[in-house]
Amino acid sequence: MQHIDEGLVTFTKNKHDAPFNWAETPVGEFFQVDYSEDYPQQAFLAVPYRGHWFYIADDDLESKSTFMLLTQLFDLQAGQTKYNGPTLTLPVR
């Protein structure tokens, strides 16, 4: 709540002006990012930001799969994916 109080992040509210619960959306079923003040010991991926660690737990298979899918989609969109298909050799006369 510190970053919300300082006005550093967007704070989404529902129609009743209460905090919006992203876990109740379809996205919340497939992707969860946790946070900690200390480095998370059991993290698949951990990123330090503004004095906190944001991470995907290593045992959260749904979030790990979703993250990998998003990574592949971003790579495809950015044109960074390399195709490692078979090499075709043609005889030249």
C-alpha positions as CSV (number, residue, x, y, z in Angstrom):
1,M,0.0,0.0,0.0
2,Q,3.0,2.3,0.4
3,H,3.3,2.8,-3.4
4,I,-0.4,3.5,-3.6
5,D,-0.3,6.0,-0.8
6,E,2.7,7.8,-2.5
7,G,0.8,7.9,-5.8
8,L,3.5,5.8,-7.6
9,V,1.2,3.2,-9.1
10,T,-2.3,3.0,-10.6
11,F,-4.9,1.8,-8.1
12,T,-7.9,0.2,-9.7
13,K,-11.2,0.3,-7.9
14,N,-14.5,-1.4,-8.6
15,K,-17.8,0.3,-9.1
16,H,-18.3,0.5,-5.3
17,D,-15.0,2.4,-4.9
18,A,-13.4,-0.6,-3.2
19,P,-10.0,-2.1,-4.3
20,F,-10.5,-4.2,-7.5
21,N,-9.6,-7.9,-6.9
22,W,-7.7,-9.1,-10.0
23,A,-7.7,-12.6,-8.6
24,E,-11.4,-12.8,-9.4
25,T,-10.8,-12.2,-13.1
26,P,-9.9,-14.9,-15.7
27,V,-6.3,-13.5,-15.6
28,G,-6.1,-14.1,-11.9
29,E,-6.7,-17.8,-12.5
30,F,-3.7,-18.1,-14.7
31,F,-1.1,-15.5,-13.6
32,Q,-0.2,-14.4,-10.1
33,V,2.8,-12.2,-9.1
34,D,3.7,-12.1,-5.4
35,Y,5.8,-9.6,-3.6
36,S,8.2,-9.6,-0.6
37,E,10.5,-7.1,1.1
38,D,13.2,-9.8,1.1
39,Y,14.6,-11.9,-1.7
40,P,12.2,-14.8,-2.3
41,Q,14.0,-18.1,-1.9
42,Q,11.6,-20.3,-4.0
43,A,11.1,-18.0,-7.0
44,F,11.0,-19.0,-10.7
45,L,11.6,-15.4,-11.5
46,A,12.3,-12.4,-9.2
47,V,12.6,-8.7,-10.0
48,P,13.7,-6.0,-7.5
49,Y,11.7,-2.8,-7.8
50,R,11.4,0.2,-5.4
51,G,12.6,-1.8,-2.4
52,H,10.5,-4.9,-2.9
53,W,10.8,-8.1,-4.8
54,F,8.1,-9.1,-7.3
55,Y,8.2,-12.8,-8.2
56,I,6.5,-15.8,-9.6
57,A,6.7,-18.7,-7.2
58,D,8.6,-21.8,-8.5
59,D,5.7,-24.1,-7.6
60,D,3.1,-21.9,-9.4
61,L,2.9,-23.9,-12.6
62,E,0.0,-21.9,-14.1
63,S,1.8,-18.6,-13.7
64,K,5.0,-20.0,-15.0
65,S,3.3,-21.4,-18.1
66,T,1.4,-18.2,-18.7
67,F,4.6,-16.1,-18.3
68,M,6.4,-18.4,-20.9
69,L,3.5,-18.0,-23.3
70,L,3.5,-14.2,-22.9
71,T,7.3,-14.2,-23.5
72,Q,6.9,-16.2,-26.7
73,L,4.1,-13.9,-27.9
74,F,6.1,-10.8,-27.2
75,D,9.1,-12.3,-29.0
76,L,6.9,-13.1,-32.0
77,Q,5.5,-9.6,-32.1
78,A,8.9,-8.1,-31.8
79,G,10.4,-10.3,-34.5
80,Q,13.0,-11.7,-32.2
81,T,12.1,-15.4,-32.5
82,K,14.7,-17.4,-34.5
83,Y,13.6,-20.3,-36.6
84,N,15.9,-23.3,-36.1
85,G,14.3,-25.6,-38.8
86,P,16.1,-28.2,-40.8
87,T,18.9,-27.2,-43.2
88,L,17.9,-27.9,-46.8
89,T,20.8,-28.9,-49.1
90,L,20.2,-28.7,-52.8
91,P,22.5,-30.2,-55.4
92,V,24.0,-27.6,-57.8
93,R,25.1,-28.6,-61.3
